[in-house]
Amino acid sequence: MLKLYVNGELQGVKEVGKPINATGPMTIGRIKYRGNWTNYFPGMIDELTVWQRALGADSIVKDARLRDPATGKHAVEMVARWNPEDAQSGEVGDSSGYRRRLVLNSGVTVKEEYFDFNGTTGAATVAGPLVDDFGSFTVTAKADIDAEALAKQPNGYKAQVIGQRTSGYSSWGIWFEKTSARRIEEEGKPDDPFRTKYVVKGRWYFGRLSQDGSTASIGTDGVIESGSPVRLTGVHDAQSGTAALYMGDIRQGDPTDFSPLTSTGSLAVGKGFTKGEWGHHFPGRISRLRLWSGAMKDKEQVGHHILGKDY
C-alpha cells in the first residue's frame, strides 16, 4: 500500500502490487524510464530523509514540522530579505541568498531607512510564489501609516502591506482595516498658529482577502491608533492548520484556523489583489521585509529572529 503525505497531511492511499527489487543506486531529481534518464526536476530539493520502515501519521507530522534539535524551536529558512539600502535603479536586491529582486513602480520613493508608498499607485512586486502556501511560513514587515492619506479613504478600507496572490484574489497577506479617522488642530509656533494632525484608527490583520471583500483572518486584540511604526509578523503553521499574528513579539489572541489558497501570481508589497484586479493600496512607510519557510513557534523565537537581530 502506498500513501502520499504533503506537509504532514495525508493526500491519498493506493493499493499496489509486489514492489520491484531495486538493484541500482537511489537517484534524486530524475527517473529512469526504458533505459533512459528523464523527468528532470526543475527546482531545489532539501531536507531529504529515507527510512527503512513505514512511518506512522504522527511521525510524519513531526518530521514535516522540522524542529531544531538544539533549541526545540521550529526550523525556519529565510527566503527573502529586502532593505531600502539595497535599492538601485528601481529594484531592490534580495540579501537572503535566494536572489528574488523586488521591482518598485513610480509610486514608491526610496528613503534611507524605508520605502514610502503614495497610497494610490505605489507598489512593489516580485514573481512568485515565494513560499509554499500549504506549507508553514513566516512573514514580517515594519509599517507606518500615512494617517492624512488614509483618512481620505472610507471606513472599512483595507490597506495591504504585503501578500501573495492567486489568479483571482489573495492567498494570504498582512493589512490594516480603517474603522475611523479624525482631524486635530494643534497649537503651534507663533508663525504657525495651527497645525493639522490626522489620526486613524483600525486593526491589523493577517489572513486572506476574498473575492467578495470578506476575510479569513486573525486581527489585533484591540483598535490601533496611527502615529508610530509597528512591527507585524504573520505565521502560518501548516501542521496545525492555523494562523497567528504578532505585534512586536506579542501574539494577538489565539491562533485561528486558516488555510491559504494556492498562489499562482506575484508577491506584492503596498497593494492587494481581489476580484481579479489590484487595489487596497497602502499609504505610508514600509521597511524590513522578510519571509521565511517554516512557522516560528512562539514569542521567544519571533523576538530572536525579528527583534533581536538586524533582520
C-alpha positions in Angstrom: 0.0 0.0 0.0 1.3 3.5 -0.9 0.4 6.6 1.0 1.3 10.2 0.0 1.6 13.0 2.6 2.2 16.7 1.8 3.4 18.9 4.6 2.3 16.2 7.1 -1.2 15.8 5.7 -2.4 12.6 4.0 -3.3 13.2 0.4 -4.2 9.7 -0.8 -3.9 5.9 -0.4 -3.4 3.3 -3.2 -3.1 -0.5 -3.3 -0.1 -1.6 -5.3 1.4 -4.9 -6.4 4.6 -6.5 -5.2 7.4 -4.0 -5.2 10.3 -4.3 -7.6 13.6 -5.3 -6.0 15.9 -2.3 -7.0 19.5 -3.2 -7.9 20.8 0.3 -8.8 21.6 3.5 -6.9 19.0 5.8 -5.4 18.7 8.9 -7.6 17.4 12.4 -6.8 15.9 14.8 -9.3 15.3 12.4 -12.2 13.9 8.9 -13.1 15.0 6.1 -15.4 12.4 5.0 -18.0 13.0 2.4 -20.6 16.7 2.7 -20.1 16.9 6.4 -20.3 17.1 9.2 -17.7 14.2 11.6 -17.9 11.7 13.8 -16.0 14.4 16.0 -14.5 13.2 18.1 -11.6 13.4 21.9 -12.2 14.0 23.4 -8.7 15.5 23.0 -5.3 15.3 19.8 -3.1 16.3 19.9 0.6 15.8 18.1 3.9 15.8 14.6 2.2 15.4 11.7 4.6 14.8 8.0 3.9 13.8 5.4 6.5 13.9 1.6 6.2 10.5 1.3 7.7 7.0 2.7 7.3 6.4 5.8 9.4 3.0 6.4 11.1 1.0 9.5 10.7 2.2 11.1 13.9 5.8 10.6 12.9 5.2 12.1 9.5 3.6 15.2 11.0 6.5 15.6 13.5 9.1 15.3 10.7 7.2 17.8 8.5 7.4 20.4 11.3 11.2 20.3 11.3 12.4 21.2 14.8 15.8 22.4 15.6 17.2 19.7 18.0 19.4 22.2 19.8 16.6 24.6 20.7 13.3 22.7 20.3 12.0 25.5 18.2 10.6 25.1 14.6 13.3 25.3 11.9 13.0 28.3 9.6 14.8 29.2 6.4 14.9 32.8 5.3 13.8 33.0 1.6 13.5 36.8 1.1 15.1 39.9 2.7 14.6 43.4 1.3 16.1 46.6 2.7 15.9 50.1 1.3 19.7 50.4 1.2 19.8 47.6 -1.3 17.6 49.5 -3.8 19.1 50.6 -7.2 17.5 51.7 -10.4 14.0 50.7 -9.4 14.9 47.3 -8.0 15.7 46.0 -4.5 18.3 43.3 -4.1 17.4 40.2 -2.0 20.1 39.6 0.6 18.6 36.3 1.8 20.7 34.4 -0.8 17.7 33.4 -2.9 18.2 36.4 -5.3 14.5 37.4 -5.6 14.7 41.1 -6.8 11.8 43.3 -5.7 10.7 45.7 -8.5 9.4 49.2 -7.5 7.0 51.2 -9.5 6.9 55.0 -9.8 4.6 55.4 -6.8 7.3 54.3 -4.4 10.0 56.6 -3.1 13.1 55.0 -1.6 14.3 56.7 1.6 17.3 55.9 3.8 15.5 53.5 6.1 12.2 52.8 4.4 10.0 52.6 1.2 7.4 55.4 1.0 4.2 54.3 -0.8 1.8 57.0 -2.1 -1.4 55.0 -1.3 -2.9 55.3 -4.8 -0.5 53.6 -7.3 2.6 52.8 -5.3 3.6 49.1 -5.1 6.5 46.7 -5.4 6.3 43.2 -6.8 8.3 40.0 -7.3 7.5 36.9 -9.4 6.0 34.3 -7.2 5.1 32.3 -5.4 8.0 32.7 -2.9 6.7 30.2 -0.3 4.6 27.1 -0.5 1.1 28.4 0.6 0.2 24.9 2.0 3.4 24.7 3.9 4.5 26.6 7.0 5.8 30.1 6.6 6.5 33.3 8.5 6.3 36.9 7.0 7.2 40.2 8.7 7.3 43.9 7.9 7.6 47.2 9.7 4.8 49.6 8.7 4.0 53.2 9.5 0.6 54.6 8.2 0.3 57.9 6.5 -2.7 59.0 8.5 -3.6 62.0 6.4 -3.7 59.9 3.2 -5.6 57.1 4.8 -8.1 59.5 6.4 -9.4 60.2 2.8 -10.4 56.6 2.3 -13.8 55.4 3.6 -14.2 53.4 6.8 -13.7 49.8 6.1 -10.9 50.4 3.6 -8.2 47.7 3.7 -4.6 48.7 3.0 -2.3 45.8 2.4 1.3 45.8 3.4 2.5 42.5 1.8 0.8 39.5 0.3 0.8 36.6 -2.2 -2.0 36.2 -4.7 -3.8 33.5 -6.7 -5.2 34.0 -10.2 -8.2 36.0 -8.9 -7.6 37.1 -5.4 -5.5 36.9 -2.3 -3.8 33.7 -0.9 -2.5 35.5 2.2 -1.5 38.9 3.4 -1.0 41.5 6.1 -3.2 44.6 6.0 -4.8 47.4 8.0 -8.6 48.0 8.1 -9.6 51.6 8.8 -12.5 52.0 11.2 -12.4 55.8 11.9 -10.4 59.0 11.4 -10.4 62.4 12.9 -8.6 65.7 12.3 -7.0 67.6 15.2 -6.0 71.3 15.1 -3.0 71.7 17.4 -1.5 74.9 18.6 1.9 75.5 17.0 4.6 78.1 16.9 3.9 81.9 16.8 4.5 81.9 13.0 2.4 78.7 12.6 -0.8 79.3 14.7 -2.3 76.0 14.0 -1.0 72.6 12.8 -3.3 70.0 11.4 -2.9 66.4 12.5 -4.8 63.3 11.4 -5.4 60.3 13.5 -6.6 57.0 12.0 -8.0 54.0 14.0 -8.4 50.4 12.9 -7.0 46.9 13.3 -4.1 45.0 11.7 -4.9 41.6 10.2 -3.1 38.5 8.9 -5.0 36.2 6.6 -6.8 36.3 3.3 -8.9 38.9 1.4 -11.6 37.0 -0.5 -13.3 37.8 -3.8 -16.4 39.3 -2.2 -14.3 41.5 0.1 -14.7 39.3 3.1 -11.8 38.0 5.1 -10.5 34.8 6.7 -8.0 36.3 9.2 -6.8 37.0 12.7 -6.6 40.6 13.9 -5.0 42.6 16.7 -6.6 42.3 20.1 -7.9 45.9 20.1 -8.2 49.0 17.9 -4.9 50.5 16.9 -4.2 54.2 16.5 -1.8 55.6 13.9 1.2 57.6 15.0 4.1 55.3 15.2 5.6 52.4 13.2 4.7 48.8 14.1 6.4 45.5 13.5 3.9 43.0 12.2 4.6 39.2 11.8 2.2 36.6 10.3 2.8 32.9 11.0 1.1 30.1 9.1 1.6 26.7 10.8 0.6 24.1 8.2 0.7 21.1 10.6 -1.8 22.7 13.0 -3.7 24.5 10.2 -3.6 27.8 12.0 -2.5 31.4 11.5 -1.1 33.7 14.2 -0.4 37.5 14.2 2.3 39.2 16.3 2.8 42.9 17.0 6.5 43.1 18.0 6.9 39.8 19.9 3.4 39.9 21.4 1.0 37.4 19.9 -2.5 38.8 19.2 -5.1 36.4 20.7 -5.0 32.7 20.0 -4.0 31.2 16.6 -7.1 30.8 14.3 -7.9 28.1 11.8 -6.6 29.1 8.4 -5.9 27.5 5.0 -4.2 29.7 2.3 -5.1 29.2 -1.3 -2.6 28.1 -4.0 -0.7 31.1 -5.3 -0.2 31.4 -9.0 0.9 35.0 -9.2 3.3 37.5 -7.8 4.1 38.6 -4.2 3.2 42.3 -3.8 4.2 45.0 -1.3 1.9 48.0 -0.8 -1.2 46.6 -2.6 -3.6 43.6 -2.6 -5.4 41.5 -5.3 -9.1 40.8 -5.1 -11.9 40.4 -7.6 -9.4 39.9 -10.4 -7.7 43.3 -10.0 -5.2 45.2 -7.9 -6.4 47.6 -5.1 -6.0 48.0 -1.4 -3.0 50.4 -1.8 -1.1 51.2 1.4 -0.3 54.8 2.1 2.8 55.1 4.3 6.2 53.7 5.0 7.2 50.0 4.9 10.6 48.5 5.7 12.3 45.4 7.0 10.5 43.0 4.7 11.3 39.3 5.5 9.9 36.0 4.5 10.8 32.5 5.9 9.8 29.0 5.1 8.7 27.4 8.3 6.5 28.6 11.2 8.1 30.5 14.1 6.9 28.8 17.3 6.4 31.5 19.9 7.3 34.9 21.5 10.9 33.8 22.1 11.6 32.7 18.5 9.8 35.7 17.0 11.8 38.0 19.3 15.1 36.3 18.5 14.7 36.3 14.7 12.8 39.6 14.2 13.6 41.9 17.1 16.8 40.6 18.4 18.9 41.0 15.3 19.0 43.5 12.4 16.8 41.3 10.2 
